[in-house]
Amino acid sequence: MIRPAQERALVALARRFRPNGVPFQVGGGCLLVGLGLDVDAGDIDLVVPSGELASVQRAAGKWWRGPVDAEPVGRGLFRSAGLARLEVEGEPVDVIAGLAALIGGTLWRVPFRPGPEWNLGGVQIPLAPPGQWLVLYRVYRPERARLLAGAVDAAELERTRSELPPGMDIESGEGQAPDMG
């Protein structure tokens, strides 16, 4: 579930970013809620293509809180191009640019492609492709992966499988600790 302030923040983001041409998708716990799963969303995670933080900053205006120290972005599981923070309707929002992860020693640059949409408060909210988050969750949040697995159809699994680097499988990483190298 999401809190009312999170709903207001997601609606406000869509109303600001879409008309300004900022490509974004909701990932993380809000993605699961948007797919109808009964889970506490936690925080709000947005995914944007690599190189889009400048357009996010322009559209965000007073919501912009700045980039997050790049050091954590390049260590552990996530190897994304950039990370920034917004505050919308009093809610913290993490913006992940160029989502990437190191899984089993292989870097996966997660392609930015259309996913489903979530009608929230009469506004269409773009969601990240759930198959991509299934792979990520299998590595670092297996309990969420188990929830999400039932919401990912065969076509989405195949699409995600085709995006993985050679030798990496959609089942990779379940139960393994992330490589902290």
C-alpha positions in Angstrom: 0.0 0.0 0.0 1.0 3.6 -0.4 0.4 6.5 1.9 -1.9 9.3 0.8 1.2 11.7 0.6 2.9 9.2 -1.7 -0.1 9.1 -3.9 -0.2 12.9 -4.1 3.6 12.9 -4.9 3.3 10.3 -7.7 0.4 12.2 -9.3 2.2 15.5 -9.0 5.4 14.0 -10.6 3.4 12.6 -13.5 1.6 15.9 -14.0 4.9 17.8 -14.0 7.2 15.3 -15.8 5.0 14.1 -18.7 4.2 17.5 -20.2 7.9 18.5 -19.9 8.9 15.4 -21.8 10.9 13.8 -18.9 10.9 10.0 -19.4 10.4 8.2 -16.1 9.1 5.0 -14.6 8.2 4.0 -11.1 10.1 1.1 -9.8 10.7 -0.5 -6.4 7.9 -1.0 -3.9 5.5 1.5 -5.6 5.8 -0.7 -8.8 4.6 -3.7 -6.8 1.7 -1.7 -5.4 0.9 -0.3 -8.9 0.7 -3.9 -10.1 -1.9 -4.7 -7.4 0.3 -6.5 -4.9 -0.3 -6.1 -1.2 3.0 -4.7 0.0 4.2 -1.6 1.8 5.7 0.5 -0.9 8.4 1.9 1.4 9.8 4.9 -0.5 9.3 6.2 -4.1 11.9 5.1 -6.7 11.9 6.6 -10.1 14.0 5.3 -13.0 15.1 7.5 -15.9 17.4 6.9 -18.8 21.1 7.5 -18.3 21.8 11.2 -19.0 18.4 12.5 -18.0 19.1 13.9 -14.6 19.5 17.4 -16.1 16.0 17.2 -17.5 14.7 15.9 -14.2 16.3 18.8 -12.4 14.8 21.4 -14.8 11.3 19.9 -14.5 11.5 19.3 -10.8 12.2 22.9 -9.9 11.8 23.4 -6.2 11.5 19.6 -5.6 15.2 19.1 -6.6 17.4 18.2 -3.6 20.4 17.4 -5.6 22.5 14.5 -6.7 23.3 11.8 -4.2 27.0 11.1 -3.6 28.1 8.9 -6.5 30.2 6.6 -4.3 27.3 4.3 -3.3 26.1 4.1 -6.9 29.3 2.4 -8.0 29.6 -0.2 -5.2 27.6 -3.3 -4.2 24.8 -4.4 -6.4 23.7 -1.2 -8.1 26.0 0.4 -10.6 23.7 3.0 -12.0 24.9 6.1 -13.9 23.6 8.5 -11.3 21.3 9.1 -8.4 19.4 12.2 -7.3 16.9 13.0 -4.6 13.7 15.0 -4.9 11.1 16.0 -2.2 7.6 16.0 -3.5 4.6 16.7 -1.3 6.9 16.1 1.7 7.9 12.7 0.3 11.5 11.7 -0.5 11.9 10.4 -4.1 15.0 8.7 -5.3 15.7 9.2 -9.0 17.9 6.4 -10.5 19.5 7.3 -13.9 20.7 4.5 -16.1 19.7 1.7 -13.8 22.4 -1.0 -13.8 23.4 -3.9 -11.5 26.3 -6.2 -11.0 24.9 -9.7 -10.7 27.1 -12.7 -10.3 30.1 -10.6 -11.6 28.3 -9.5 -14.7 27.1 -5.9 -15.3 23.5 -5.6 -16.5 22.6 -2.1 -17.9 18.9 -2.4 -17.5 17.3 -1.1 -20.7 14.8 1.7 -20.4 11.7 0.5 -22.2 7.9 1.0 -21.7 6.2 -0.9 -19.0 2.6 -1.0 -17.8 0.7 2.0 -16.6 -1.0 2.5 -13.3 -4.1 4.7 -13.1 -3.7 6.6 -9.8 -6.0 9.4 -8.9 -7.1 9.6 -12.5 -3.5 10.0 -13.8 -1.5 7.4 -15.7 1.7 6.6 -13.9 4.3 4.8 -16.0 5.6 1.7 -14.3 9.0 0.0 -14.9 8.9 -3.3 -16.7 8.1 -5.8 -13.9 10.4 -8.6 -15.3 13.4 -6.3 -14.9 12.6 -5.7 -11.2 12.0 -9.4 -10.8 15.6 -10.1 -11.7 16.8 -7.3 -9.4 14.6 -8.4 -6.5 15.8 -12.1 -6.8 19.3 -10.8 -6.0 18.6 -8.4 -3.1 15.0 -8.8 -1.9 13.9 -12.4 -2.5 10.7 -12.0 -0.5 9.6 -9.3 -3.0 10.7 -11.4 -5.9 8.4 -14.2 -4.7 5.5 -11.7 -4.6 6.3 -10.2 -8.0 6.8 -13.5 -9.8 3.1 -14.2 -10.0 2.4 -10.7 -11.6 4.9 -11.1 -14.4 3.4 -12.8 -17.5 5.3 -15.1 -19.9 5.7 -12.4 -22.6 7.3 -10.0 -20.1 9.6 -12.8 -18.8 10.7 -13.5 -22.4 11.3 -9.8 -23.1 13.4 -9.5 -20.0 15.3 -12.7 -20.7 16.3 -11.2 -24.1 17.7 -8.1 -22.4 20.1 -10.0 -20.1 23.8 -10.2 -20.8 25.0 -13.6 -22.3 25.2 -16.2 -19.6 22.8 -14.4 -17.2 19.5 -16.1 -16.6 16.3 -14.6 -15.3 16.7 -17.0 -12.3 20.2 -15.7 -11.6 21.0 -14.7 -8.1 18.1 -15.9 -6.1 19.3 -16.4 -2.5 22.8 -15.1 -3.3 24.2 -12.0 -1.5 25.1 -9.2 -3.9 28.7 -9.0 -5.0 30.1 -6.1 -2.8 33.3 -5.8 -4.9 
